[in-house]
Structures are given as C-alpha cells and as structure tokens.
Amino acid sequence: MHIHKFQIKNFKSIKDITLYFNKDLNILTGVNNSGKTTVLEALSLWQECFTKLISEAKRGEKGYKRGDYVLGPSYNKYFPFNEINSVRSPNFEDIFHQRVKKNEVLLALTLIDEENLELCIPFTISSSGSNYVIALQNYSIYDHRAFNDYFANLPNPISLIYSTPVAQINLEEAFVTDPIIKEQLLVRKSETVLRNRLYRIISGLDATLNEAFLNDLNYVLYNSEKKIEFKSETNIQKDAKAIILFRVGSKDVFKDLSLLGSGTLQIIGILLNIHLKSENKTDLNIVLLDEPDSHIHRDIQRRLVEVFNKYGSGVQTFLSTHNESLIRSAAPYQVFHLEGKPTGEIRSIHFNIDSGHLGLHFKGIMPSNLSPVIRSIGNTTGLDFINALEADRLVFVEGEDDAKVFRILLNQQLNNRKKYMFWVLGGISEVFENILSYKAVFSGLKNGTSLWDKSVLVFDKDELSNEHKDLFTQKFKEKLGIDTYCANSYTFEATLFSDLRKTAKLLSKLIEKATATIVSEQDIFDDLESNYLNYDVTLKAKFNDEFHKNTYYRYKNSKVEKTAQVFGQRAVNMDEHTFVSYVRNYFDETIAKEEYHKIMDKYDVENVVKQTIDKHGVNFSIESDFIELIKLVDKSTWISEWDFLNRI
C-alpha cells in the first residue's frame, strides 16, 4: 500500500494542488519557499487528523461489524490550537491560505494497495472560535464498510515519522516512554530522543534488527570499509539517563555519542526512521525527512539513496532538498520539482518531456529532465556533462527526436532506476565521421567506469537491407566495443507499422485524447490495415529506377566511403550496377512480403496515419505529433521492435 495522490487545498501557501507520488522514494525539490516543507507538513497533518478521528464503532450501530472503526463522529471534531502538533505555526490562522480562516483546508489523500484498489480519505479543517474543526468530508455518505475492509491493521494502519536534520544532540538525555518519543518525532524534535531510539535497536532485544541497522549504517557512512559499533552502559529498567557510546574500528576507544560529527548523527537519525519505522504491524509506513542532507558528503548521499530504494517496498519516503548531488543520485521518477505555484498538478520530472526543438542542426548532449530542475536551484555550469558522467548509460543517437522518443519509452518502465543521457550526433554521416573521436575522448573520462564503457549506439536502418543492417551492427560492436542497436524498420517512426494491432490501439487513444470521444479499436485497426496494405501503390511508384540510382549515391557517400575509416575496410563493396540491382531486389521482395515498414520513411508513416484518423477530426503531423503519440504508450501498446530499449 502507498500514497498515490494527495490533494492539498487552502493550506498555508497552497491554494489547490494535487501531487501524484510513487510508492518508494519521493524527493521534493525547488527554490526556497517553493512549498517543499509545506507538503511534508500537510502529509503529517493528514496523519494527525486520521489519528484524532479514528474510533471504534459503537455496538448496535447499523451497518457495522464487531471491531469496526469509524472516522469522525460529529461529537468529536473540535481541537484546540495547541493540540495540533504536526504543523509549526505561531498563530491559529497560520494554517489557512492567506491566513483567512474562512478558507477551509482540504487534505484528500488517495491510497492504492497491492491489488490496485484505491481509497480516498479526505479531511477538512475549518475554524470555530479558537478551535480547529476537523472532519471527514462527506461523512454521511462515506463508505465505512469499504474503509474497514481496506485496512488490515486498524485502528493504527499507518505509521508516520517526521524528522529534521540532527546537527547536534543534547549532552544528556533521559529515558522516556514510547508515547513521548512519538510526540517528539511528530513535532520534529527527533534529536532530543536519538539515544532512546538507538537504545531500542542496540539493547539486544532484536539481534536481527541491530545487525541490519549496522550493516546499512556502515555501508552508507564508510562503504562497508570500516565499522561503527555502539554500546550502552545503562539500563532502561533502572537508570534515569540513556548513555550511548560508540567507536569506529576495534582499535578505537568507546566515546559518548555526542562526540560524533553532525553528518554521522544525521545518517543515524535517518536510518533509525527506516529500521524503527513501526513498533506494531501497519499497512503503510511513511517517513518524512526535511532537508536531511545539509551535512552529508555526496558519496554518502548516493549510498543513502540506494538504501532508501532498498526498503522501497516497505517504506514510502518523502524528503525535501535543494541539494544537487542528492537529486542526481535519484531516478527521474523519484524527483518532484515544486515551483511555488499555488495551484496545479505536480508529477515527477519523469513525465517532463519537452516537445520543443533545440535547433535544426543541434548536436551534443541532449539536456536531461534534471537540468532545468538543478539550474533553477543552483544555476550550475557544465551540468549536462556532469549528468552524463554520473549517468548509468550514455546513448548515442542520430537526431534530437530520437533522444526524446527513447527517453519517453524508457520512462514507461517506472521501476527502472537507471539514469540515461543522450548524445545527438546529427545524422548517420556524423556517426561514421566522429564516432571514433568520441571513443578516444570518452574512454579517458571516468567516474568509476569510463564514459565510453557505459555508452550505447543506436542508428536508423534507412535504406540498409536486413543483411547490411546486421553487418553494420556487428562491425560497430567489434570496432567500438559498445552495445549497438538498429531497428528493423526504415526509421523509428516506421516501427509503428511493425505491429498494426497495437498501433491501432495507440491511435484510438490519440483520438480519444483529442476529441474526448471513444472510438472502436477494431474500426481503427480495419482502417489502418487497409490504408497500410494499399500503400504499396505509392511505394511502387516511388521506388523507380531513378530512386534506386539516387539511393546508391546517398548510400555510397554517407556509408560506404566512410566505413573504411571506421572499420578499416569497406563494409560493402559493390559497383553501381550491382548495388542498384541489389537494392531493387530488396525493395521488391519487401513489398511482396507486405513488410512496408522496412522501406517507409517518416512521411510515408504520416500519410497512412492521416488517412486513418482524419475522418475522426484529428490532424496528424509527423514533425509535431509523433512524440505526442509516443507519450501515450503503455504496456499494452509496447511494440516488440522497441525491446532493445529493455537491454540498455
């Protein structure tokens, strides 16, 4: 179970926004006062509303079973200002938008469980005198049966821990009870109970928990090359103070915990949030961290993100930051950029695909979707190249649109945490002319492994026959030493026609989006198949002797002559007559097999798509609408020609 959607209305600086979260790590970033901490406070306040309103149903009430629970009976909804602990505000009216008390707060949180069943729990907060009035919205029509069936661990199905950076701890700390620990965490004073929380792990009551905590701590702090140990010389049963000692390595002496540096104390506090996430079994565990990275080295931040991901299935973590290194350590689907706007929808930057063009002859590093985020918080120079060095894969492509399309399709794999950067070469000629230069330069640029070691080359098939495509792909792999891929279709746009059934489904989604009208997928398929098969007339007219002759010269100039400087010899060595005959036979055979996508350029694709959807009132331009079409791809419309993307 995890939080899928959260609507916040009339809360502090937020007028009305809806955030769509993922089930593991959610990193909120933006400039100061953009609303990062406000979102965390809203989550904490929602949980506090839940805790205050949950109660056992009275016996005999109609519709309830024994042991059922209800949210928000009308007689229990008034709470004094000083009883709200999850929001820091000096004045009663501070929680309301523009500090206007008549602006009723709405916190509507939507959960989704392992069976993809959703449950929305909306709380409203209004004012009455000096009291907050907290209520379940639409209580009288709320489905209480569905509420009780949804959770397995009522009345406390959700555990929430909210902490801020631990810069230093008190020199002394008294043993306190569990309720006091929870209260201190709720009001963001986790540093006051750090020893108590650490004691609960190292006291020996759960050796497995202690071992897991220490393993993660030593990995994050020291990459497992050193070990930190803890011991306590006090007993919670008979002593008043909690005393925790530490040492790093067996040759060190034990010292008081307060002598640790602020960065190490922060890491201890953060990992305690994960390992002490819940004393009792719960359906959902939430950890809120407000700027946990202020004293942490960049390598430690990277390993910390790995630990967050490791526990992703058991803990949903929300953290605020404007630390560039931590942001780059995360996957794009885990990063949410808040711009301080009071209204709107916020999704991860995973969905931020710019449809605009960088320029007709653009070459070089394609800006990542992280770039505008990090520039907005720090205006870092050379950022795209840093992103390339820290990426998992650097993908060489022919054109800017290739980079955009691949990024979109790779983003369909939501649990894929790899980070990709794209280098636009500017056409197939540039592949042959410059690829060896890139190899020479990038082989010497290292961040763990060289930039070249994690490179991939993807090029269009164009007029290459299947035989020549396989030959070129293999020779590139042998010469460059990197993975090389080429689809079977003439251009990437033409891959749409390698699976007409799935493309018909995709086009029906495009029509529905453009017209708000549901159309029959079968009707679209029938039209698409007919238009595709009838396109042989256009292709036969196009592929005349003059076309084949021009193909020879294009092929010779852009590929054949340049293969020698890359491969050491010509990959294909034919005279004009032999080559024209070879190409003519390949094209004729392809048409005979009705495999038109292998010889259709992007404008041929545009013609067939236009013929199919024009009658539904939807225009289609391959230059402006192809990327919009690809954005609609999901698992049901994934085409097997794209499977190479699963291997990079």
C-alpha positions as CSV (number, residue, x, y, z in Angstrom):
1,M,0.0,0.0,0.0
2,H,1.2,3.5,-0.8
3,I,0.1,7.1,-1.2
4,H,-0.8,7.6,-4.8
5,K,-2.4,11.0,-4.9
6,F,-2.6,13.9,-2.5
7,Q,-4.8,17.0,-2.9
8,I,-3.9,20.0,-0.7
9,K,-6.4,22.9,-0.7
10,N,-6.2,26.2,1.2
11,F,-3.2,25.1,3.3
12,K,-0.6,27.8,4.1
13,S,0.9,29.0,0.7
14,I,-1.0,26.3,-1.3
15,K,-4.3,27.3,-2.9
16,D,-5.1,24.0,-4.6
17,I,-2.5,21.5,-5.8
18,T,-2.6,17.8,-6.4
19,L,0.6,15.7,-6.2
20,Y,1.0,12.2,-7.8
21,F,3.5,10.2,-5.8
22,N,5.4,6.9,-6.4
23,K,5.5,4.0,-4.0
24,D,9.1,4.3,-2.8
25,L,11.2,7.4,-2.7
26,N,9.8,10.9,-3.4
27,I,12.2,13.8,-3.5
28,L,10.7,17.3,-3.3
29,T,12.9,20.0,-4.6
30,G,12.7,23.6,-5.6
31,V,13.9,27.0,-4.5
32,N,13.3,28.3,-1.0
33,N,9.7,29.0,-0.2
34,S,8.5,26.8,-3.1
35,G,6.4,24.6,-0.8
36,K,8.6,21.6,-0.1
37,T,8.2,21.7,3.7
38,T,4.5,22.7,3.4
39,V,3.8,19.4,1.5
40,L,5.6,17.4,4.3
41,E,3.6,19.3,6.9
42,A,0.3,18.6,5.0
43,L,1.1,14.9,5.0
44,S,1.9,14.9,8.7
45,L,-1.3,16.9,9.4
46,W,-3.4,14.4,7.4
47,Q,-2.0,11.6,9.5
48,E,-2.7,13.6,12.7
49,C,-6.3,14.1,11.5
50,F,-6.6,10.4,11.0
51,T,-5.3,9.6,14.4
52,K,-7.6,12.1,16.1
53,L,-10.8,11.0,14.4
54,I,-10.4,7.2,14.4
55,S,-12.6,5.5,16.9
56,E,-14.3,2.1,17.4
57,A,-17.8,1.9,16.2
58,K,-20.5,1.8,18.8
59,R,-22.2,-1.6,19.4
60,G,-25.5,-1.9,17.7
61,E,-24.9,0.9,15.1
62,K,-26.4,-0.1,11.8
63,G,-24.1,-1.4,9.2
64,Y,-21.1,-2.1,11.4
65,K,-19.5,-5.4,12.5
66,R,-17.9,-6.0,15.8
67,G,-14.4,-4.4,15.8
68,D,-15.2,-1.9,13.1
69,Y,-13.8,1.6,13.2
70,V,-15.2,4.9,12.0
71,L,-13.6,8.2,11.1
72,G,-15.0,11.4,12.5
73,P,-18.2,11.1,14.6
74,S,-19.8,14.6,14.8
75,Y,-19.3,14.9,18.6
76,N,-15.5,14.6,18.4
77,K,-14.3,17.2,15.9
78,Y,-13.2,20.2,17.9
79,F,-9.5,20.5,18.8
80,P,-7.7,23.5,20.4
81,F,-4.9,25.2,18.6
82,N,-2.2,23.8,21.0
83,E,-3.3,20.2,20.3
84,I,-2.2,20.3,16.7
85,N,1.5,19.2,16.8
86,S,2.4,18.3,13.2
87,V,2.4,21.9,11.8
88,R,4.8,24.6,13.1
89,S,2.8,27.8,13.3
90,P,2.8,30.5,16.0
91,N,-0.7,31.7,15.3
92,F,-4.1,29.9,15.0
93,E,-4.9,31.3,11.5
94,D,-1.4,30.4,10.0
95,I,-2.5,27.1,8.5
96,F,-5.2,28.7,6.3
97,H,-4.4,30.0,2.9
98,Q,-3.5,33.7,3.1
99,R,-4.3,33.4,6.9
100,V,-8.0,33.7,6.1
101,K,-9.9,31.5,8.5
102,K,-12.9,31.1,6.1
103,N,-10.6,29.3,3.6
104,E,-11.4,25.7,4.7
105,V,-8.5,23.4,4.4
106,L,-8.9,20.1,2.4
107,L,-6.4,17.3,2.7
108,A,-7.5,14.5,0.4
109,L,-5.2,11.5,0.4
110,T,-5.7,8.6,-2.0
111,L,-4.1,5.2,-1.2
112,I,-3.6,2.3,-3.6
113,D,-3.0,-1.2,-2.4
114,E,-1.2,-4.3,-3.9
115,E,-4.4,-5.1,-5.8
116,N,-4.6,-1.6,-7.3
117,L,-7.7,-0.8,-5.3
118,E,-7.9,2.9,-4.4
119,L,-9.3,4.6,-1.3
120,C,-9.6,8.3,-0.9
121,I,-9.7,9.7,2.6
122,P,-10.4,13.5,2.6
123,F,-10.3,15.6,5.8
124,T,-11.5,19.2,6.1
125,I,-10.2,21.7,8.7
126,S,-12.1,24.8,9.5
127,S,-12.3,27.1,12.5
128,S,-14.7,27.6,15.3
129,G,-13.7,30.2,17.8
130,S,-10.2,29.2,19.0
131,N,-10.7,25.6,17.9
132,Y,-9.9,23.7,14.7
133,V,-12.8,21.7,13.4
134,I,-11.5,18.5,11.8
135,A,-13.9,16.3,9.9
136,L,-14.1,13.6,7.3
137,Q,-15.5,15.2,4.2
138,N,-19.0,13.9,3.2
139,Y,-19.1,11.8,6.4
140,S,-22.8,10.9,5.9
141,I,-22.2,9.3,2.6
142,Y,-18.8,7.8,3.2
143,D,-18.5,4.1,2.5
144,H,-17.4,2.9,6.0
145,R,-17.7,-0.8,5.0
146,A,-15.1,-0.2,2.3
147,F,-12.9,1.7,4.8
148,N,-12.9,-1.2,7.3
149,D,-12.3,-3.8,4.6
150,Y,-9.4,-1.8,3.1
151,F,-7.1,-1.9,6.1
152,A,-5.7,-5.0,7.9
153,N,-4.4,-3.2,10.9
154,L,-7.0,-0.8,12.2
155,P,-7.1,1.4,14.3
156,N,-3.5,2.3,13.5
157,P,-2.8,1.2,9.9
158,I,-0.4,4.0,9.1
159,S,2.9,4.7,10.8
160,L,4.4,8.2,10.2
161,I,7.8,9.5,11.3
162,Y,8.7,13.1,10.7
163,S,12.2,14.3,11.4
164,T,14.6,17.2,10.6
165,P,18.4,17.2,10.4
166,V,20.3,16.3,13.6
167,A,23.0,18.9,13.7
168,Q,23.8,18.1,17.4
169,I,22.3,16.3,20.3
170,N,21.9,17.2,24.0
171,L,24.8,16.3,26.2
172,E,22.3,14.4,28.4
173,E,19.1,12.5,27.6
174,A,16.7,10.9,30.0
175,F,15.0,7.6,29.2
176,V,11.4,8.4,28.0
177,T,8.4,6.4,27.2
178,D,7.3,5.4,23.7
179,P,4.5,8.0,23.5
180,I,6.9,10.8,24.3
181,I,9.3,9.5,21.6
182,K,6.4,9.6,19.1
183,E,5.4,13.1,20.2
184,Q,9.0,14.4,19.8
185,L,9.1,12.9,16.3
186,L,5.8,14.4,15.4
187,V,6.9,17.9,16.4
188,R,10.3,17.4,14.6
189,K,12.5,17.2,17.7
190,S,14.0,13.8,16.8
191,E,17.4,14.9,18.1
192,T,16.0,15.0,21.7
193,V,15.3,11.3,21.7
194,L,18.1,10.0,19.4
195,R,19.7,8.0,22.3
196,N,16.4,6.5,23.3
197,R,15.7,5.3,19.7
198,L,19.2,4.0,19.3
199,Y,18.9,2.1,22.6
200,R,15.9,0.3,21.3
201,I,17.9,-1.2,18.5
202,I,21.2,-2.0,20.2
203,S,19.8,-3.2,23.5
204,G,19.9,-6.8,22.3
205,L,16.1,-7.3,22.2
206,D,16.2,-7.9,18.4
207,A,19.7,-9.0,17.2
208,T,18.5,-9.2,13.6
209,L,17.3,-5.6,13.6
210,N,20.5,-4.5,15.2
211,E,22.6,-6.3,12.5
212,A,20.5,-4.9,9.6
213,F,20.8,-1.4,11.0
214,L,24.6,-1.6,11.5
215,N,25.1,-3.1,8.0
216,D,23.2,-0.2,6.4
217,L,24.9,2.4,8.6
218,N,28.4,1.1,7.8
219,Y,27.6,0.9,4.1
220,V,26.3,4.5,3.9
221,L,29.0,6.0,6.1
222,Y,32.0,4.0,5.1
223,N,31.1,1.9,2.0
224,S,31.4,-1.0,4.4
225,E,35.2,-0.5,4.6
226,K,35.0,0.5,8.3
227,K,32.7,-0.4,11.1
228,I,31.0,1.7,13.7
229,E,29.9,0.0,17.0
230,F,27.6,1.1,19.8
231,K,27.1,0.0,23.3
232,S,25.1,1.3,26.3
233,E,26.2,1.3,29.9
234,T,22.7,2.0,31.2
235,N,19.5,0.0,31.6
236,I,16.1,1.4,30.8
237,Q,14.6,-0.6,33.7
238,K,16.7,1.0,36.5
239,D,18.5,4.1,35.2
240,A,17.3,7.6,34.5
241,K,19.6,8.6,31.7
242,A,20.3,7.0,28.4
243,I,24.0,6.8,27.8
244,I,25.2,5.5,24.3
245,L,28.9,5.1,23.5
246,F,30.5,4.5,20.0
247,R,33.7,3.6,18.4
248,V,34.9,3.2,14.8
249,G,37.0,0.1,14.4
250,S,38.3,-2.3,17.1
251,K,41.4,-0.2,17.9
252,D,39.3,2.8,18.7
253,V,38.1,3.6,22.3
254,F,34.4,4.0,23.1
255,K,33.3,7.6,23.4
256,D,30.0,9.4,24.1
257,L,27.6,9.7,21.2
258,S,27.6,13.5,21.4
259,L,31.2,13.5,20.0
260,L,30.1,12.2,16.6
261,G,30.0,14.7,13.7
262,S,26.8,16.3,12.6
263,G,26.8,14.4,9.3
264,T,27.1,11.0,11.0
265,L,24.4,11.9,13.5
266,Q,22.1,12.8,10.6
267,I,22.7,9.4,8.9
268,I,22.0,7.6,12.2
269,G,18.8,9.6,12.6
270,I,17.6,8.9,9.1
271,L,18.3,5.1,9.2
272,L,16.6,4.9,12.6
273,N,13.5,6.2,10.8
274,I,13.7,3.2,8.4
275,H,14.6,0.5,10.9
276,L,12.3,1.7,13.7
277,K,9.5,2.5,11.2
278,S,6.8,0.8,13.2
279,E,6.7,-1.0,16.5
280,N,3.4,-2.6,15.5
281,K,2.4,-4.1,12.2
282,T,1.0,-1.5,9.9
283,D,-0.4,-1.3,6.3
284,L,1.7,1.7,5.4
285,N,4.9,3.2,6.7
286,I,5.7,6.8,5.9
287,V,9.0,8.6,6.6
288,L,9.2,12.4,6.2
289,L,12.6,14.0,6.1
290,D,13.0,17.8,5.9
291,E,16.4,18.6,4.2
292,P,18.3,15.6,5.6
293,D,21.4,16.3,3.6
294,S,22.9,19.5,4.9
295,H,26.0,17.9,6.4
296,I,26.4,14.8,4.2
297,H,29.2,14.1,1.7
298,R,28.0,13.5,-1.9
299,D,29.2,9.8,-1.9
300,I,27.3,9.2,1.3
301,Q,24.2,10.8,-0.3
302,R,24.4,8.4,-3.2
303,R,24.6,5.4,-0.9
304,L,21.8,6.8,1.2
305,V,19.5,6.9,-1.9
306,E,20.5,3.2,-2.5
307,V,19.3,2.3,1.0
308,F,16.1,4.2,0.5
309,N,15.5,2.2,-2.7
310,K,16.4,-1.0,-0.9
311,Y,13.5,-0.5,1.6
312,G,11.2,1.0,-1.0
313,S,8.6,-1.8,-0.8
314,G,8.2,-1.4,3.0
315,V,8.6,2.4,3.5
316,Q,7.3,5.3,1.4
317,T,9.8,8.1,2.0
318,F,9.3,11.8,1.3
319,L,12.2,14.2,1.6
320,S,12.7,17.8,0.8
321,T,16.1,19.1,-0.6
322,H,17.7,21.5,-2.9
323,N,21.0,19.5,-2.9
324,E,22.1,18.9,-6.5
325,S,24.1,15.8,-5.7
326,L,21.3,14.0,-4.0
327,I,18.9,14.9,-6.8
328,R,21.2,13.5,-9.4
329,S,21.6,10.3,-7.3
330,A,17.9,9.6,-7.7
331,A,15.9,8.3,-10.7
332,P,13.8,10.9,-12.5
333,Y,10.5,9.3,-11.4
334,Q,11.6,9.9,-7.8
335,V,12.1,13.7,-8.2
336,F,9.3,16.3,-7.9
337,H,10.0,19.9,-8.8
338,L,7.9,22.5,-6.9
339,E,7.9,25.9,-8.5
340,G,5.9,27.7,-5.7
341,K,2.7,27.9,-7.8
342,P,-0.4,27.9,-5.5
343,T,-2.4,25.8,-7.9
344,G,-2.0,22.9,-10.4
345,E,-0.9,19.3,-10.7
346,I,2.6,18.1,-9.7
347,R,4.1,14.9,-11.1
348,S,7.7,13.7,-11.1
349,I,10.1,15.1,-13.7
350,H,10.0,11.6,-15.2
351,F,7.0,13.0,-17.1
352,N,8.7,16.2,-18.2
353,I,9.3,15.7,-21.9
354,D,9.9,18.9,-23.8
355,S,8.3,18.9,-27.2
356,G,10.2,21.9,-28.5
357,H,13.2,21.7,-30.7
358,L,16.7,22.8,-29.7
359,G,17.6,23.7,-33.3
360,L,17.8,22.3,-36.8
361,H,21.4,21.3,-36.6
362,F,21.7,20.6,-32.9
363,K,24.5,18.2,-31.8
364,G,25.9,17.3,-28.5
365,I,24.5,16.4,-25.1
366,M,20.7,16.3,-25.0
367,P,19.7,18.3,-21.9
368,S,18.3,15.9,-19.3
369,N,15.0,16.4,-17.5
370,L,17.1,17.0,-14.4
371,S,18.8,20.0,-16.0
372,P,16.1,22.7,-15.6
373,V,15.5,21.5,-12.0
374,I,19.0,21.8,-10.9
375,R,19.6,25.0,-12.8
376,S,16.6,26.5,-11.0
377,I,18.0,25.8,-7.6
378,G,21.7,26.5,-8.3
379,N,22.4,27.7,-11.8
380,T,25.3,25.2,-12.1
381,T,27.5,25.4,-15.1
382,G,28.5,22.3,-17.1
383,L,25.6,20.5,-15.5
384,D,24.7,18.3,-18.5
385,F,28.2,16.9,-18.8
386,I,28.2,16.2,-15.1
387,N,24.9,14.3,-15.6
388,A,26.5,12.4,-18.4
389,L,29.4,11.3,-16.2
390,E,27.1,10.2,-13.4
391,A,24.5,8.5,-15.7
392,D,24.2,4.8,-16.0
393,R,24.1,4.9,-19.8
394,L,25.1,7.5,-22.4
395,V,23.1,6.8,-25.6
396,F,24.4,8.0,-28.9
397,V,21.6,8.7,-31.4
398,E,21.3,10.3,-34.8
399,G,18.8,13.1,-34.0
400,E,17.2,15.1,-31.3
401,D,13.8,13.4,-31.8
402,D,15.4,10.0,-31.4
403,A,16.6,11.1,-27.9
404,K,13.2,12.4,-26.9
405,V,11.4,9.3,-28.1
406,F,13.8,6.9,-26.4
407,R,13.6,8.9,-23.2
408,I,9.8,8.7,-23.2
409,L,9.8,4.9,-23.9
410,L,12.4,4.3,-21.3
411,N,10.3,6.2,-18.8
412,Q,7.5,3.7,-19.3
413,Q,9.5,1.4,-17.1
414,L,8.6,3.2,-13.8
415,N,10.7,0.9,-11.6
416,N,13.8,1.4,-13.8
417,R,16.2,3.4,-11.7
418,K,18.8,3.8,-14.3
419,K,19.7,7.3,-15.4
420,Y,20.2,8.0,-19.1
421,M,21.8,10.8,-21.0
422,F,21.7,11.2,-24.8
423,W,24.3,12.5,-27.2
424,V,22.9,13.7,-30.5
425,L,25.3,13.0,-33.4
426,G,23.4,14.9,-36.1
427,G,22.8,12.1,-38.7
428,I,24.3,8.9,-39.9
429,S,27.2,10.7,-41.6
430,E,28.3,12.0,-38.3
431,V,28.2,8.5,-36.8
432,F,30.9,7.4,-39.3
433,E,32.9,10.6,-39.2
434,N,33.1,11.3,-35.5
435,I,32.3,8.1,-33.5
436,L,36.0,7.1,-33.2
437,S,36.9,10.5,-31.9
438,Y,34.2,10.2,-29.2
439,K,35.6,6.8,-28.3
440,A,39.1,8.3,-27.9
441,V,37.9,11.2,-25.7
442,F,35.2,9.4,-23.6
443,S,37.4,6.4,-22.8
444,G,39.6,8.8,-20.8
445,L,36.7,10.4,-18.8
446,K,36.0,8.3,-15.8
447,N,33.7,8.3,-12.8
448,G,34.1,4.8,-11.5
449,T,34.0,3.4,-15.1
450,S,34.8,5.4,-18.2
451,L,32.1,7.3,-20.0
452,W,32.7,5.2,-23.1
453,D,32.2,1.9,-21.1
454,K,28.6,2.8,-20.5
455,S,27.9,4.1,-24.0
456,V,25.4,2.7,-26.4
457,L,25.0,3.5,-30.2
458,V,21.5,3.4,-31.8
459,F,21.2,4.3,-35.5
460,D,18.4,4.2,-38.1
461,K,18.3,1.4,-40.7
462,D,17.4,3.8,-43.6
463,E,18.0,2.1,-46.9
464,L,20.1,-0.7,-45.4
465,S,18.8,-4.2,-46.2
466,N,18.4,-6.6,-43.4
467,E,21.7,-8.3,-44.3
468,H,23.6,-5.0,-44.4
469,K,21.9,-3.8,-41.2
470,D,23.1,-6.9,-39.3
471,L,26.6,-6.5,-40.9
472,F,26.9,-2.8,-39.8
473,T,25.6,-3.5,-36.3
474,Q,28.1,-6.3,-35.8
475,K,31.1,-4.4,-37.1
476,F,30.2,-1.4,-34.9
477,K,30.2,-3.6,-31.9
478,E,33.5,-5.2,-32.8
479,K,35.2,-1.9,-33.6
480,L,33.7,0.3,-30.8
481,G,33.4,-2.2,-28.1
482,I,30.0,-1.0,-27.1
483,D,26.4,-2.2,-27.5
484,T,24.9,-1.2,-30.9
485,Y,21.3,-1.4,-31.9
486,C,19.4,-0.8,-35.1
487,A,15.6,-1.4,-35.5
488,N,14.3,-3.4,-38.5
489,S,12.2,-0.6,-39.7
490,Y,13.4,2.1,-42.1
491,T,13.1,4.8,-39.5
492,F,12.0,4.7,-35.9
493,E,8.6,6.3,-36.9
494,A,8.0,3.3,-39.2
495,T,8.3,0.8,-36.3
496,L,4.6,1.7,-35.6
497,F,3.7,-0.4,-38.6
498,S,5.5,-3.5,-37.4
499,D,2.5,-4.2,-35.2
500,L,-0.7,-2.7,-36.7
501,R,-2.9,-4.1,-33.9
502,K,-1.0,-2.2,-31.1
503,T,-0.7,1.0,-33.3
504,A,-4.4,0.9,-33.9
505,K,-4.9,0.9,-30.1
506,L,-2.5,3.7,-29.7
507,L,-4.3,5.8,-32.4
508,S,-7.6,5.2,-30.7
509,K,-6.1,6.7,-27.5
510,L,-4.9,9.7,-29.5
511,I,-8.3,10.3,-31.0
512,E,-9.9,9.9,-27.5
513,K,-7.5,12.4,-26.1
514,A,-8.0,14.9,-28.9
515,T,-11.8,14.6,-29.2
516,A,-13.0,13.2,-25.8
517,T,-14.7,10.5,-27.9
518,I,-14.2,6.8,-27.5
519,V,-13.8,5.0,-30.8
520,S,-13.7,1.3,-31.7
521,E,-10.2,-0.1,-31.7
522,Q,-11.4,-2.7,-34.2
523,D,-12.6,0.0,-36.6
524,I,-9.3,1.9,-36.3
525,F,-7.4,-1.4,-37.0
526,D,-9.5,-2.2,-40.0
527,D,-8.9,1.3,-41.5
528,L,-5.2,1.3,-40.6
529,E,-4.6,-2.2,-42.1
530,S,-6.5,-1.2,-45.3
531,N,-4.5,2.1,-45.7
532,Y,-1.2,0.3,-44.9
533,L,-1.8,-2.5,-47.4
534,N,-3.0,-0.2,-50.1
535,Y,0.1,1.9,-49.7
536,D,2.0,-0.5,-51.9
537,V,0.8,1.5,-54.9
538,T,2.5,4.7,-53.6
539,L,5.7,2.7,-52.8
540,K,6.0,1.1,-56.2
541,A,5.6,4.5,-57.9
542,K,8.2,5.9,-55.5
543,F,10.8,3.2,-55.9
544,N,11.6,3.7,-59.6
545,D,15.0,3.3,-61.4
546,E,15.9,7.0,-60.7
547,F,15.2,6.5,-57.0
548,H,17.4,3.4,-56.8
549,K,20.2,5.3,-58.6
550,N,20.0,8.2,-56.2
551,T,19.9,5.7,-53.3
552,Y,23.2,4.3,-54.5
553,Y,24.9,7.7,-54.4
554,R,23.4,8.6,-50.9
555,Y,24.5,5.2,-49.7
556,K,27.9,5.4,-51.2
557,N,28.6,8.9,-49.9
558,S,27.1,8.6,-46.4
559,K,28.1,5.0,-45.6
560,V,30.3,3.0,-48.0
561,E,33.1,5.6,-48.4
562,K,33.2,6.3,-44.7
563,T,33.2,2.7,-43.5
564,A,36.8,2.3,-44.3
565,Q,37.9,4.9,-41.8
566,V,35.8,3.3,-39.1
567,F,36.1,-0.4,-39.8
568,G,39.5,-0.4,-41.6
569,Q,37.9,-1.6,-44.8
570,R,34.7,-1.1,-46.8
571,A,31.8,-2.9,-45.2
572,V,30.0,-3.2,-48.6
573,N,32.0,-3.1,-51.8
574,M,29.7,-3.1,-54.9
575,D,29.8,-1.2,-58.2
576,E,26.8,1.0,-59.1
577,H,25.1,-1.6,-61.4
578,T,25.4,-4.4,-58.8
579,F,24.2,-2.2,-56.0
580,V,21.2,-0.8,-57.8
581,S,20.2,-4.4,-58.7
582,Y,20.7,-5.5,-55.1
583,V,18.5,-2.6,-53.8
584,R,15.8,-3.1,-56.4
585,N,15.5,-6.8,-55.5
586,Y,15.4,-6.0,-51.8
587,F,12.7,-3.4,-52.2
588,D,10.6,-5.6,-54.5
589,E,10.9,-8.5,-52.1
590,T,9.9,-6.4,-49.1
591,I,6.8,-5.1,-50.9
592,A,5.9,-8.6,-51.9
593,K,6.1,-9.7,-48.3
594,E,4.0,-6.6,-47.3
595,E,6.7,-5.6,-44.9
596,Y,6.4,-1.9,-45.9
597,H,7.6,-0.5,-42.6
598,K,11.1,-1.7,-43.6
599,I,11.2,0.8,-46.5
600,M,8.8,3.6,-45.4
601,D,10.2,6.9,-44.3
602,K,8.6,9.1,-41.7
603,Y,6.5,11.0,-44.3
604,D,5.1,7.7,-45.6
605,V,4.1,7.0,-42.0
606,E,2.5,10.4,-41.7
607,N,0.4,9.7,-44.8
608,V,-1.0,6.4,-43.6
609,V,-1.8,7.7,-40.1
610,K,-3.5,10.8,-41.6
611,Q,-5.6,8.6,-43.8
612,T,-6.7,6.6,-40.8
613,I,-7.6,9.3,-38.3
614,D,-8.6,12.3,-40.5
615,K,-12.2,11.2,-40.6
616,H,-12.3,11.4,-36.8
617,G,-11.5,15.1,-36.9
618,V,-7.9,14.6,-35.8
619,N,-5.0,16.0,-37.8
620,F,-1.6,14.4,-37.7
621,S,1.9,15.8,-38.4
622,I,4.9,13.5,-38.1
623,E,7.0,16.5,-37.1
624,S,4.8,17.8,-34.2
625,D,2.5,14.9,-33.3
626,F,4.7,11.7,-33.3
627,I,6.2,12.5,-29.9
628,E,2.7,13.3,-28.5
629,L,1.6,9.9,-29.8
630,I,4.6,8.1,-28.2
631,K,3.7,9.7,-24.9
632,L,0.5,7.6,-24.9
633,V,2.4,4.3,-25.0
634,D,1.8,1.9,-22.1
635,K,2.5,-1.8,-21.6
636,S,-0.5,-2.7,-23.8
637,T,0.8,-0.7,-26.7
638,W,4.5,-1.6,-26.4
639,I,5.9,-2.8,-29.8
640,S,8.4,-5.6,-29.9
641,E,10.7,-3.5,-32.2
642,W,11.4,-1.4,-29.1
643,D,12.6,-4.3,-27.0
644,F,16.2,-3.3,-27.4
645,L,15.5,-0.4,-25.0
646,N,14.9,-3.0,-22.3
647,R,18.5,-4.1,-22.7
648,I,20.2,-0.7,-22.2
